[in-house]
Amino acid sequence: MVLTQEELKEYLNYDLETGIFTWIKNPNGNKKLRSTIRQDGYKVIGFKYGKYLVHRLAWFYVYGKWPENQIDHINGNKSDNRICNLRTVTNRQNSSNRYMHRYGHLVGTAFHQQTQKWLAHIYVNGKNTHIGSFDTAIEAHKAYMQKLQEIENERK
């Protein structure tokens, strides 16, 4: 069987402010809903027909449909499942939003020794494009994320 939004709302309450699910109707009588944390840091709830990632279940609870793409935690905290912290993104956007790149710096940034500035750059359609020079890695990363969003919007 497939879980419906009506059934979900019949049994569980989702607090938009905290991102926490609690029972409305629980066979065991307690109100607190247990979740487990997977090795990758995402919370999982066992409910009715299976196990659900809490951030995807929150999206379904609020919007009434399962997300077509991935769900990104805007602030990078996988435990923060408030709806205001969740957004649908493509795989590329989601992997680009990781705070640190595997080489230890922010995604889309590089430090330029001669100028002592952080460079923002993006690789699209086989071409590396310079976005700008910035005083901090965070500023460069924000510029990269903004450019990535512009590119994604143009493709729509």
Backbone as numpy.savetxt, mean C-alpha at the origin, in Angstrom:
# Nx Ny Nz CAx CAy CAz Cx Cy Cz
-18.01 -20.95 -1.73 -18.85 -19.74 -1.73 -17.98 -18.49 -1.73
-18.54 -17.44 -2.28 -17.84 -16.17 -2.36 -18.39 -15.23 -1.28
-17.49 -14.56 -0.61 -17.86 -13.60 0.42 -18.47 -12.36 -0.21
-19.59 -11.92 0.32 -20.23 -10.69 -0.16 -19.99 -9.58 0.86
-20.12 -8.34 0.41 -19.94 -7.21 1.31 -21.02 -7.22 2.40
-22.24 -7.60 2.04 -23.33 -7.64 3.01 -23.03 -8.64 4.13
-22.54 -9.81 3.74 -22.20 -10.83 4.73 -21.05 -10.37 5.62
-20.07 -9.74 5.01 -18.93 -9.21 5.77 -19.41 -8.21 6.80
-20.27 -7.29 6.39 -20.77 -6.25 7.29 -21.74 -6.81 8.34
-22.32 -7.95 8.06 -23.20 -8.59 9.04 -22.40 -9.15 10.22
-21.20 -9.62 9.95 -20.39 -10.26 10.97 -19.27 -9.40 11.54
-18.75 -8.49 10.72 -17.60 -7.70 11.16 -17.87 -6.21 11.04
-17.25 -5.46 11.94 -17.26 -4.00 11.88 -15.84 -3.56 11.57
-15.71 -2.58 10.69 -14.41 -2.02 10.34 -14.39 -0.56 10.76
-13.44 -0.18 11.60 -13.31 1.19 12.06 -12.41 1.96 11.10
-12.96 2.94 10.39 -12.22 3.73 9.41 -11.06 4.49 10.05
-11.23 4.90 11.29 -10.21 5.71 11.96 -9.02 4.90 12.44
-9.25 3.64 12.83 -8.16 2.82 13.36 -7.70 1.73 12.40
-8.56 1.37 11.46 -8.23 0.29 10.53 -8.36 -1.09 11.14
-9.12 -1.19 12.24 -9.24 -2.45 12.96 -10.63 -3.05 12.76
-10.65 -4.36 12.53 -11.90 -5.11 12.43 -12.25 -5.68 13.80
-13.56 -5.66 14.13 -14.06 -6.32 15.34 -15.31 -7.11 14.96
-15.62 -8.08 15.80 -16.81 -8.90 15.56 -18.08 -8.13 15.87
-19.12 -8.35 15.09 -20.48 -7.96 15.44 -21.19 -9.22 15.93
-21.07 -10.28 15.14 -21.63 -11.59 15.49 -20.50 -12.60 15.51
-20.17 -13.06 16.70 -19.09 -14.05 16.81 -19.61 -15.28 17.54
-19.45 -16.44 16.99 -19.91 -17.67 17.65 -19.26 -17.89 19.01
-18.05 -17.37 19.20 -17.35 -17.55 20.49 -17.70 -16.49 21.52
-18.37 -15.44 21.10 -18.85 -14.43 22.04 -17.92 -13.26 22.28
-16.62 -13.38 21.98 -15.74 -12.23 22.25 -15.77 -11.25 21.08
-15.48 -9.99 21.35 -15.58 -8.93 20.36 -14.30 -8.75 19.56
-13.17 -9.08 20.19 -11.89 -8.88 19.53 -11.66 -9.96 18.46
-11.28 -9.52 17.30 -11.01 -10.41 16.18 -9.50 -10.65 16.11
-9.13 -11.91 16.11 -7.71 -12.23 16.07 -7.19 -12.16 14.64
-6.02 -11.58 14.53 -5.34 -11.58 13.23 -3.94 -12.12 13.45
-3.36 -12.63 12.40 -1.98 -13.09 12.48 -1.16 -12.23 11.52
0.12 -12.22 11.73 1.00 -11.45 10.86 1.87 -12.42 10.07
1.79 -12.31 8.76 2.59 -13.18 7.89 4.06 -12.77 7.97
4.92 -13.60 7.42 6.35 -13.30 7.43 6.68 -12.02 6.68
5.87 -11.65 5.70 6.12 -10.42 4.95 5.57 -9.18 5.65
4.96 -9.35 6.84 4.51 -8.22 7.64 3.05 -7.85 7.48
2.32 -8.49 6.58 0.91 -8.18 6.37 0.03 -8.96 7.34
-1.02 -8.28 7.83 -1.98 -8.93 8.74 -2.98 -9.76 7.94
-3.37 -10.90 8.53 -4.33 -11.81 7.91 -5.43 -12.13 8.92
-6.67 -12.20 8.43 -7.82 -12.58 9.25 -8.42 -13.85 8.66
-8.68 -14.81 9.52 -9.43 -15.99 9.10 -10.90 -15.72 9.31
-11.68 -15.82 8.24 -13.11 -15.50 8.32 -13.87 -16.32 7.30
-14.93 -16.94 7.73 -15.86 -17.68 6.88 -15.17 -18.65 5.93
-14.90 -18.20 4.71 -14.48 -19.09 3.63 -12.98 -19.15 3.43
-12.22 -18.48 4.26 -10.78 -18.53 4.07 -10.05 -17.48 4.87
-8.82 -17.25 4.48 -7.99 -16.23 5.11 -7.88 -15.04 4.17
-7.95 -13.83 4.76 -7.95 -12.61 3.97 -6.90 -11.65 4.49
-6.19 -11.00 3.57 -5.30 -9.92 3.96 -6.16 -8.76 4.44
-5.83 -8.21 5.60 -6.67 -7.20 6.23 -6.82 -5.96 5.34
-5.75 -5.53 4.68 -5.86 -4.32 3.85 -6.78 -4.54 2.66
-6.80 -5.74 2.10 -7.70 -6.03 0.98 -9.14 -6.17 1.47
-9.30 -6.75 2.65 -10.63 -6.90 3.25 -11.20 -5.52 3.60
-10.36 -4.61 4.08 -10.81 -3.24 4.39 -11.30 -2.55 3.12
-10.56 -2.73 2.04 -10.97 -2.13 0.76 -12.33 -2.66 0.32
-12.50 -3.97 0.42 -13.75 -4.61 0.05 -14.89 -4.13 0.95
-14.63 -4.00 2.24 -15.62 -3.56 3.20 -16.14 -2.15 2.84
-15.22 -1.26 2.51 -15.59 0.13 2.25 -16.17 0.33 0.85
-15.55 -0.26 -0.16 -15.92 0.02 -1.55 -16.81 -1.04 -2.19
-16.99 -2.18 -1.54 -17.92 -3.18 -2.04 -17.41 -4.03 -3.20
-16.15 -3.88 -3.54 -15.55 -4.73 -4.58 -14.09 -4.97 -4.24
-13.61 -6.11 -4.67 -12.20 -6.44 -4.44 -11.34 -5.57 -5.33
-10.21 -5.12 -4.83 -9.35 -4.26 -5.66 -8.83 -5.02 -6.87
-8.81 -4.34 -8.02 -8.31 -4.95 -9.25 -6.79 -5.03 -9.25
-6.15 -4.05 -8.68 -4.69 -4.00 -8.61 -4.22 -4.30 -7.20
-3.00 -3.94 -6.93 -2.44 -4.12 -5.59 -2.90 -2.98 -4.69
-2.87 -3.24 -3.40 -3.18 -2.20 -2.41 -1.87 -1.75 -1.79
-1.65 -0.45 -1.79 -0.43 0.13 -1.23 -0.74 0.80 0.09
0.12 0.58 1.08 0.05 1.32 2.33 0.85 2.60 2.10
0.19 3.72 2.01 0.81 4.99 1.64 1.99 5.34 2.53
1.83 5.15 3.84 2.91 5.50 4.76 3.95 4.39 4.92
3.78 3.29 4.20 4.75 2.20 4.25 4.59 1.26 5.42
3.67 1.55 6.34 3.45 0.72 7.52 2.39 -0.33 7.19
2.80 -1.59 7.07 1.90 -2.67 6.67 0.84 -2.98 7.72
1.01 -2.48 8.92 0.02 -2.69 9.98 -1.04 -1.60 10.02
-0.81 -0.51 9.31 -1.73 0.63 9.32 -2.77 0.43 8.21
-3.88 -0.17 8.58 -4.92 -0.51 7.60 -6.10 0.45 7.61
-5.87 1.69 8.02 -6.91 2.72 7.91 -7.16 2.96 6.43
-8.40 3.16 6.06 -8.75 3.32 4.65 -8.04 4.53 4.04
-7.79 5.57 4.84 -7.09 6.76 4.32 -5.63 6.46 4.00
-5.10 5.33 4.48 -3.72 4.95 4.22 -3.61 3.92 3.09
-4.73 3.56 2.48 -4.72 2.54 1.44 -5.10 3.14 0.10
-4.44 2.66 -0.94 -4.77 3.08 -2.30 -4.44 1.94 -3.26
-5.16 1.90 -4.39 -4.85 0.89 -5.40 -3.73 1.42 -6.28
-2.81 0.53 -6.60 -1.67 0.91 -7.42 -1.30 -0.25 -8.34
-0.55 0.06 -9.36 0.00 -0.98 -10.22 1.17 -1.64 -9.50
1.62 -2.75 -10.03 2.78 -3.43 -9.45 4.00 -2.51 -9.42
4.21 -1.77 -10.51 5.36 -0.87 -10.57 5.27 0.23 -9.51
4.09 0.84 -9.38 3.93 1.88 -8.37 4.17 1.32 -6.97
3.66 0.13 -6.72 3.80 -0.47 -5.40 5.26 -0.77 -5.09
5.99 -1.33 -6.04 7.39 -1.64 -5.78 8.22 -0.37 -5.72
7.82 0.68 -6.43 8.55 1.95 -6.38 8.33 2.69 -5.08
7.23 2.41 -4.41 6.91 3.10 -3.17 7.64 2.51 -1.97
8.41 1.44 -2.20 9.23 0.94 -1.10 10.14 2.06 -0.65
10.32 2.17 0.63 11.12 3.28 1.15 12.57 3.15 0.69
13.13 1.97 0.81 14.53 1.78 0.45 14.65 0.83 -0.72
15.53 1.14 -1.60 15.88 0.28 -2.71 16.82 -0.81 -2.18
16.96 -1.88 -2.91 17.82 -2.97 -2.43 19.27 -2.53 -2.25
19.68 -1.42 -2.88 21.05 -0.94 -2.74 21.21 0.02 -1.57
20.16 0.22 -0.80 20.25 1.01 0.42 19.91 2.47 0.29
19.42 2.91 -0.86 18.98 4.30 -0.98 17.53 4.33 -1.47
16.94 5.49 -1.41 15.54 5.63 -1.83 15.39 5.35 -3.31
14.28 4.73 -3.68 14.02 4.39 -5.07 13.97 5.66 -5.91
14.63 5.62 -7.08 14.63 6.75 -8.00 15.63 7.82 -7.67
16.55 7.54 -6.75 17.52 8.55 -6.33 18.95 8.03 -6.44
19.85 8.97 -6.57 21.29 8.66 -6.55 22.01 9.90 -6.03
23.07 9.69 -5.29 23.85 10.82 -4.77 24.95 11.17 -5.76
25.04 12.45 -6.11 26.06 12.94 -7.04 27.19 13.57 -6.23
28.35 12.94 -6.25 29.48 13.38 -5.41 29.94 14.80 -5.73
30.07 15.14 -7.02 30.61 16.44 -7.40 29.75 17.60 -6.92
28.44 17.47 -7.06 27.55 18.57 -6.68 27.06 18.45 -5.25
27.27 17.27 -4.65 26.76 16.99 -3.30 25.23 17.13 -3.24
24.59 16.74 -4.33 23.13 16.80 -4.43 22.59 15.40 -4.69
21.30 15.23 -4.38 20.60 14.00 -4.69 19.88 14.18 -6.02
20.08 13.23 -6.91 19.46 13.27 -8.23 18.23 12.37 -8.24
17.19 12.83 -8.90 16.00 12.00 -9.13 16.00 11.62 -10.59
15.77 10.34 -10.86 15.73 9.86 -12.24 14.73 8.72 -12.34
14.23 8.53 -13.56 13.25 7.47 -13.78 13.56 6.78 -15.09
13.35 5.49 -15.12 13.60 4.67 -16.31 12.26 4.26 -16.89
11.93 4.81 -18.08 10.65 4.52 -18.73 10.89 4.29 -20.21
10.25 3.24 -20.74 10.34 2.91 -22.16 11.78 2.83 -22.65
12.65 2.21 -21.86 14.03 2.00 -22.26 14.90 3.23 -22.17
14.42 4.27 -21.53 15.18 5.53 -21.46 15.24 6.03 -20.02
16.44 6.39 -19.58 16.63 6.95 -18.25 16.47 8.46 -18.34
15.52 9.02 -17.60 15.22 10.45 -17.66 15.57 11.12 -16.33
16.34 12.22 -16.43 16.70 13.01 -15.24 15.50 13.88 -14.85
15.13 13.85 -13.57 13.99 14.65 -13.09 14.47 15.95 -12.47
15.56 15.89 -11.67 16.06 17.09 -11.04 17.10 16.78 -9.97
17.66 17.85 -9.40 18.65 17.75 -8.32 18.04 18.31 -7.05
18.32 17.67 -5.92 17.68 18.04 -4.67 18.68 17.99 -3.51
18.36 18.73 -2.46 19.25 18.77 -1.29 19.18 17.49 -0.46
18.02 16.82 -0.47 17.88 15.61 0.34 17.37 14.44 -0.51
17.65 13.25 -0.04 17.18 12.04 -0.72 15.65 11.98 -0.70
15.05 12.44 0.37 13.59 12.40 0.49 12.94 13.30 -0.56
13.50 14.50 -0.77 12.97 15.40 -1.80 13.09 14.76 -3.19
14.23 14.13 -3.45 14.44 13.47 -4.74 13.46 12.32 -4.94
13.24 11.54 -3.88 12.31 10.42 -3.96 10.88 10.91 -4.19
10.49 11.98 -3.53 9.15 12.54 -3.73 8.97 13.01 -5.18
10.00 13.62 -5.75 9.93 14.06 -7.14 9.80 12.85 -8.07
10.54 11.80 -7.76 10.44 10.56 -8.53 9.02 10.00 -8.47
8.44 9.92 -7.27 7.10 9.38 -7.11 6.07 10.23 -7.85
6.24 11.55 -7.82 5.32 12.44 -8.53 5.41 12.21 -10.03
6.62 12.08 -10.56 6.81 11.83 -11.99 6.22 10.47 -12.38
6.43 9.48 -11.53 5.87 8.15 -11.79 4.35 8.21 -11.86
3.74 8.97 -10.96 2.28 9.13 -10.95 1.81 9.81 -12.23
2.54 10.84 -12.68 2.19 11.53 -13.93 2.23 10.56 -15.11
3.26 9.74 -15.16 3.41 8.78 -16.25 2.27 7.76 -16.23
1.94 7.27 -15.03 0.83 6.31 -14.90 -0.49 6.94 -15.33
-0.71 8.20 -14.98 -1.95 8.89 -15.36 -2.04 9.10 -16.87
-0.91 9.37 -17.52 -0.89 9.55 -18.97 -1.26 8.26 -19.69
-0.91 7.12 -19.10 -1.19 5.83 -19.72 -2.65 5.44 -19.63
-3.39 6.07 -18.74 -4.80 5.71 -18.54 -5.68 6.28 -19.63
